[in-house]
Amino acid sequence: PKPTGDIIPPATPTGLGVADVPSDQGTALRLSWAANTEGDLKDYGVYRATFTGALATKVLRTFVASPGTTHQDASVVPDTTYYYQIIARDTSENESGGATRSAPRQTGLIHAAV
């Protein structure tokens, strides 16, 4: 259950970037973002989809505990477009809006859009 009292969500994470992991044969992407500054920040949720509308369904990939600001997705398939969203969550389970970035499909390897 969600704790009572705090109803203010953390700020939306900023600076989300997605980059190919060198020498991985196109099977991993590294996500990074700027750290939030809230004192009660608990973690960040990482979501992934293969089409833009799917992010609305909030299928969680993983949580990254604060103060972490990176995640390596080692289960990507070459020639596939991925869309990522990062949310911040505080100790009262309030969630921020999502920061979104796509990693477009490339032949053979996956490269990040910036």
C-alpha positions in Angstrom: 0.0 0.0 0.0 1.0 3.5 -0.7 2.1 5.5 2.4 0.0 8.5 3.4 1.1 12.0 3.8 3.5 12.9 0.9 1.5 13.3 -2.3 4.1 15.3 -4.3 5.8 13.3 -7.0 9.5 13.7 -7.9 10.5 15.8 -10.9 10.5 14.0 -14.3 14.1 12.7 -15.0 16.0 14.8 -17.5 18.9 14.2 -19.9 17.8 10.7 -21.0 20.3 9.3 -23.5 20.5 5.9 -25.2 23.7 4.6 -26.7 24.9 1.4 -28.3 27.3 -0.6 -26.2 30.6 -1.0 -28.2 31.6 -4.5 -29.3 28.3 -6.2 -28.3 27.2 -7.2 -31.8 24.1 -5.0 -31.5 22.5 -6.7 -28.5 22.9 -4.1 -25.8 22.0 -0.5 -25.2 23.1 1.8 -22.3 20.6 4.2 -20.9 21.8 7.2 -18.8 20.0 10.2 -17.3 20.6 13.1 -14.9 20.1 12.4 -11.2 17.1 13.8 -9.4 17.7 15.9 -6.3 14.7 15.0 -4.1 15.8 13.9 -0.6 13.2 11.1 -0.6 14.0 9.7 -4.0 13.8 5.9 -3.9 14.5 4.7 -7.4 13.9 5.0 -11.2 11.6 2.8 -13.3 12.9 1.8 -16.7 10.2 0.9 -19.3 10.8 -0.4 -22.8 8.5 -0.9 -25.8 8.8 -1.7 -29.5 6.3 0.9 -30.6 5.4 4.4 -29.1 1.9 3.7 -27.9 3.1 0.7 -25.8 4.8 3.0 -23.3 1.3 4.0 -22.1 0.8 0.5 -20.8 3.8 0.9 -18.4 5.4 -2.5 -18.8 8.3 -2.3 -16.3 11.8 -3.6 -17.4 13.5 -2.9 -14.0 14.0 -0.5 -11.1 17.4 1.3 -10.7 17.9 2.2 -7.0 18.9 5.8 -6.3 21.5 7.2 -6.7 22.0 5.1 -9.9 21.5 6.8 -13.2 22.3 4.2 -15.7 20.9 0.9 -17.0 22.3 -1.5 -19.6 19.6 -3.3 -21.6 21.3 -6.5 -22.7 18.3 -8.1 -24.3 17.8 -6.0 -27.4 17.6 -7.5 -30.9 19.4 -6.0 -33.9 17.2 -4.3 -36.5 14.5 -3.5 -33.9 13.4 0.0 -32.8 13.1 0.4 -29.1 11.4 3.2 -27.1 12.5 3.8 -23.5 10.9 5.8 -20.7 12.4 6.6 -17.2 10.3 7.7 -14.3 11.4 8.7 -10.8 9.7 7.2 -7.7 10.0 8.5 -4.1 9.7 6.6 -0.8 5.9 7.4 -0.7 5.5 5.6 -4.1 4.7 8.8 -5.9 5.8 8.6 -9.6 7.0 11.4 -11.8 6.1 11.9 -15.4 8.2 9.9 -17.9 11.3 11.0 -19.8 11.2 9.2 -23.2 13.8 8.5 -25.9 13.9 6.1 -28.9 16.7 4.0 -30.2 16.0 3.6 -33.9 16.4 0.5 -35.9 19.7 0.1 -37.8 20.9 -2.6 -40.0 23.1 -5.0 -38.1 23.7 -2.8 -35.0 21.5 -0.6 -32.9 22.6 3.0 -32.6 21.0 5.6 -30.4 19.0 8.7 -31.4 19.9 11.9 -29.6 
